[in-house]
Amino acid sequence: SDHYLVKATVKLKLKRIKKQPSLKPFDTDKLTNVETCQKYMIEVQNRFQLLEETEEVETQWENFKETTIQAAETVIGRRRGTKKESWIRPGTWKLIDCRKEIKQKRESAMTESQLKKTSDEYRKADREVKKHCKKDKKIWIENKCTEAQR
């Protein structure tokens, strides 16, 4: 036959498509507080009064969506932590931030005495955070149990 055999090697590098980081959901637990709920309602009402009326449904929807999201951002804020960490209360998050600051001080300590002092501080803060986390989780589980019994 008059065909010539051809041999080739092909190397492919596949690129991974990067996902956009998803926004954390709003902290709707704050709406159980009457003051926060009132502030949110007032904020939404004020923002809707400023909107101009349009006949296009798409623009109305965009305006509605933007105003509610902006009002929620300013009054409620985003939930902190992952979905699995939803049981941690705001007071405990403050303690966690404090512990993180102490840890940074410990890591940047220059002398042996500073290191010992900040290490003791960190140990105390760590115990406090763990104690509060246990308490928060216990309360969260009890609330889920009472909710399931209803």
Contacts in CASP RR format, 6 or more apart in sequence:
PFRMAT RR
TARGET T0000
AUTHOR 0000-0000-0000
METHOD contacts of the structure
MODEL  1
SDHYLVKATVKLKLKRIKKQPSLKPFDTDKLTNVETCQKYMIEVQNRFQL
LEETEEVETQWENFKETTIQAAETVIGRRRGTKKESWIRPGTWKLIDCRK
EIKQKRESAMTESQLKKTSDEYRKADREVKKHCKKDKKIWIENKCTEAQR
23 78 0 8 1.000
24 78 0 8 1.000
24 79 0 8 1.000
24 80 0 8 1.000
24 81 0 8 1.000
25 78 0 8 1.000
25 79 0 8 1.000
26 72 0 8 1.000
26 76 0 8 1.000
26 77 0 8 1.000
26 78 0 8 1.000
26 79 0 8 1.000
27 76 0 8 1.000
27 77 0 8 1.000
27 78 0 8 1.000
27 79 0 8 1.000
27 80 0 8 1.000
28 76 0 8 1.000
28 79 0 8 1.000
29 79 0 8 1.000
30 36 0 8 1.000
30 76 0 8 1.000
30 77 0 8 1.000
31 37 0 8 1.000
31 40 0 8 1.000
31 76 0 8 1.000
36 75 0 8 1.000
36 76 0 8 1.000
39 75 0 8 1.000
40 71 0 8 1.000
40 72 0 8 1.000
40 75 0 8 1.000
40 76 0 8 1.000
43 71 0 8 1.000
43 74 0 8 1.000
43 75 0 8 1.000
44 67 0 8 1.000
44 68 0 8 1.000
44 71 0 8 1.000
47 67 0 8 1.000
47 70 0 8 1.000
47 71 0 8 1.000
48 67 0 8 1.000
51 63 0 8 1.000
51 67 0 8 1.000
54 60 0 8 1.000
54 63 0 8 1.000
79 86 0 8 1.000
80 88 0 8 1.000
80 90 0 8 1.000
80 93 0 8 1.000
81 88 0 8 1.000
86 140 0 8 1.000
87 136 0 8 1.000
87 137 0 8 1.000
87 139 0 8 1.000
87 140 0 8 1.000
87 141 0 8 1.000
88 96 0 8 1.000
88 133 0 8 1.000
88 136 0 8 1.000
89 132 0 8 1.000
89 136 0 8 1.000
91 132 0 8 1.000
92 129 0 8 1.000
92 132 0 8 1.000
92 133 0 8 1.000
92 136 0 8 1.000
95 125 0 8 1.000
95 128 0 8 1.000
95 129 0 8 1.000
95 132 0 8 1.000
96 129 0 8 1.000
98 125 0 8 1.000
99 122 0 8 1.000
99 125 0 8 1.000
99 126 0 8 1.000
99 128 0 8 1.000
99 129 0 8 1.000
102 118 0 8 1.000
102 121 0 8 1.000
102 122 0 8 1.000
102 125 0 8 1.000
103 122 0 8 1.000
105 118 0 8 1.000
105 121 0 8 1.000
106 115 0 8 1.000
106 118 0 8 1.000
106 119 0 8 1.000
106 121 0 8 1.000
106 122 0 8 1.000
109 115 0 8 1.000
109 117 0 8 1.000
109 118 0 8 1.000
END
